[in-house]
Amino acid sequence: NGMGTIGFQAAQLSKAVEVIKKMKKDKAVVFLSFTSNMVSSGLREIIAQLVRNKFVDVIVTSVGSVEEDLIKTEKPFLLGSFDADDRELDKKGVNRIGNIFVPDDRYVFLENKLILFFKKMYDRQLKNKKLISPEELIFELGKEVKDKNSILYWATKNKIPIFCPGITDGALGLQIYFFKQKYKDFGIDVTADMEKLGMMVLEADKTGAIILGGGISKHYAIGVNILREGLNYAVYISTGTEYDGSLSGARPKEAVSWSKINKEGNYVFVNGDATIIFPLVAGCFLE
């Protein structure tokens, strides 16, 4: 509350909390959208707490979030340095995400896990004579998880759908490609989620969104709300710039021109690193 009188981005942070309070008070369907680097970081556990508490109703994210949440159920990521020698890391079999290190053995675990999981989904496909949707695939994957710090675990347990418009991206996409070399008729219906997502938007009295970062997950979350002439509430937290015309850097007011946010909507943009800002926001509600 005190930050509301400081000015600059502190005041924006205070406004963001107020907008979220309003969307919850009005019982809006709450979308939480985030890019995979949020899960690479320690925000994964904070997001999992919000999902456990049913604070959000819908998750929209990129596939890296799904695979990295799954990896972290078994093996943690490591804190490294932005200034590390990347050639040396490559020799040691370590991948870098900013100042977070991910050793190759994490992806060996992921590959072994997904091979068995895809076989289950393929058998289901043959039985039902129907391709699975990305949302259904992620829901079923959540059943494989026992870690209570996992987003997937709580999303499946609480029946909170996770929509992933870029399901064939990342390591998971590569594993789908490898799996299809043997089971060539295995498939995912990437269009199927639009019906479920669209009906959730159309049937909602009001909708609100908390958007961390940008990318395809941001656009999928706000774009579907065109069906109802835009979100009633929106909170963006991002370091993106609007001056290159990117969707990632676009401010909420730009979304009004597309009817992605309602012209009478209540919205705020907080300019800054979500790993600093979002724990402060979430802390107001997790208490």
N, C-alpha and C positions, 0 to 999 in steps of 0.2 A: 504493500500500500504506500509505503514511504517513497518508493521509486517513482510514483506518479507525480511527485513534485520536483524531481531532480532535473527533468528535461532530457533531450536527446533520445537515445534508444532505451534508457531506463523508463521514461514515460511511456514509450511504445510497449514495453514489456508489461507495464501495469495495465495498459489498455487491453492487451492481449488476454490477460487473465479475466478482465471484466467481460470481454466478448464471449469467452468460453463459459463463464458463469451464466450468461444470458442464454446461450444455446442449450445448456443443460437445464436451466429453469424452464425453458419453453419446450422441453422434451423433444428437441430436434434429433433427427437421426444424425449421429456424429461420425463423420469420415475422418480417419487418421491416415494421412499419406506421408510416406517417407522413402528416401533413397537408401540403397543397400549399405552405404558407408555409415549410416546411423546404427545399423546392426553390427558393423565391424567394430564400432566403438562400444563403450559401456552403456550407451543408451538402450541397448538390447534389453537389459534387465529392467530398466524403468518402463519401457513400452510393455514388457511382459506383465508388470504389476498393474498397469492400467487395463490391460486386457483381462487379467485375472479378476479385477474389480468391476468388469463390465462397464468401464467408463466410456468406451467407444463401441460403436455398433458395426462399423465396416472398416476394414483395412485395405488400402491400396498401396502396393509397393512393387519394387523390381525384384527379379528372381534372385539376385545376389542376397537379398534379405532372407529368403527362404533357405538357400543352401548354407549361408553362414550361421543362421540360427541353428540349423541341424548340426553343423560341424561343432559348434560350441557346446552342444549337449554332451559331447565326448571329449573334446580337446579345446583348451582356451587359446585365444590369440595372445600375442606377446607385445609388450610395450617396447618400442625401439626408438629410432631417431629420424627426424626429417633429413638429417645430414649424413646418413649412412651411405657407404659406398655401394651402389646398386650392383656393380659388377661383382663385388665380393659376395653380396647377398645371393646373387644368381649362382655363383660357384657352390655356395653352401646349401642351396635348395630352399631359399627363403624368399617369399614374395612380400612386397611392401605396399601398404595402404597408408600413405602419409607417414606417421610415426608409429604405425602398428605393423607388426611382423606376423606373417602367416607361413609357417614351414610347410613344405610339400606334403608331409605325411598327413596333414589335415585333409588334403584332397584325395589321398589314397583311401582314407576312412570314408569320405563322401562317396567315392566311386563304388566301394564294396557295399555300402548301405543302399545306394540307389539301384544297383543291379538287381538285388533281391526284391526291392520295392517295385521296380518296373515290371518284374515278372508277375508279381501279384496283380498289378493293374492290367497287365496284358491278359491274364487268365480271366479277370473280371470283364474285360472287353469282349472276349470270346463268348463268355456265358451270357452277357446281357445283349450282345450284338449291337453295341453302341459305344462310340468313343467317349472318353471321360473329358470333362471340362477342366480348365486350369484350376478353378476354385475347388472342384471336387477332388482333384489330384492332391492339392495342398491340404485339404481337410483330412484325406486318408493318410497323408504323410504324418500329420499331427498325431494320429493314433499310434504311430511307431515310437513316439517320444515319451520318455518318462521324466525328463528333467523339468522341475517346476520353476526354473528360471527361463524357460523357453516361451517364446511368443507362440510358436506352433502348438505347443502343449495346451496352453490356455485358450487359444482361439478355437481349437477343436472341442475341448471340454465345454466351453461356453457357447459353442455354435455361432461364433463370430466369423463371418466369411472373410477370407483373404483373397483379394482379386489381384492377379499378376498379369498385366497385359503383355509383358515381354517374357513369357514363360520359356522361350527357346534361347534366350540370352544366357551368358555365363557358363559356369561349369555344369550346371544342370542341363542346359541345352546341349552341350557337348556329349553328356552321358546319354541323352535321348538319341542323339545321332549314332553313337556307338551301339546302343541297344538295338536300333533299327537295322543294323547291318545283319543281325541274326533273325530278328522278328520284324520283317519288312512291312507287315500290315498293322503294326502298333501305331497308334496315333492319338493326338489330343485335339479336341474340337475347340479351337481358339475363339470361335464366334459364340459359343454356347453361353458364356458368362454374361453377355450383354442383356439377355432376357431377364435373368435374375437381378442383375444390378439395376437395369432400367425400371423394373417393377418396384424395387426398394425405393427408388427415387420418386416415382410417380405416386406411390401409396403413402409417402411420408407427408405429415402435416407441414413440417419444416425440416430443413437440412442445414447442417453446419459442417465445416471442415477445418481441421488443423493440418497444415501442410509444412512438412520439414524438408527443405531443399526443393528441387524441381524435377525435371526430367519427365519420363513417360508416366510415372506414377501420379505426379501432380496433374498432368493433363487429363488422364483417365478419370480422376476423381472430380475435377471441376467440369470437364467436358460433358459428362453424362448428366450433369445438372442443368444443361440447356433444355432438357425435356420438361423441366418445371420452371423455366424462366429464371434459373439461377439459384445459387445457395442463398440462404437467409443470413448466414453467419460465415465468416472466414477469417482465419488467423494464418498468416504466412510467416515463417521464420527461415531466412535465407541470407546468403552472402552474394547472391546473384545480382548482376547489374542489368538494368532495363535498357541501356543505351545501345546494345547490340541487337535488340529485337528478339532476344531469346525468350522462350516460354519460361525457362527456369528463372530468369531475372524479372519477368513481368510482374508488375504490382497488381494488387487486387482491383484497383480502379480500371485497369485495362481489361480485366475479365468482365466488367460490367458491359463493355461495348459488345461482347460476344454473348451476353445473357448467361454467362457461366456463374456470375454472381448477380443477384437481383439488384436492380437500381435503387431499391429501398433497403438493401442489405446493410448489415453491420459488420465492418471488416477493419483489419489493421495489419500492417506489415512491420515486422521487427527485423531490422538489418543486423545480422550477426551470426555467429557460429552456434548452431543448434546444440552442440555438445556442452556449451556453457549455458545457453538460454533455456533450453527445454527442461533440464532438471529443476530449474527455479519455477517454471510454469507448472510442471507435474507435481512438484512438492506442495503447491497450494491445494491440490485436490487429493493427493495421496494421504495427507494428514487427516 
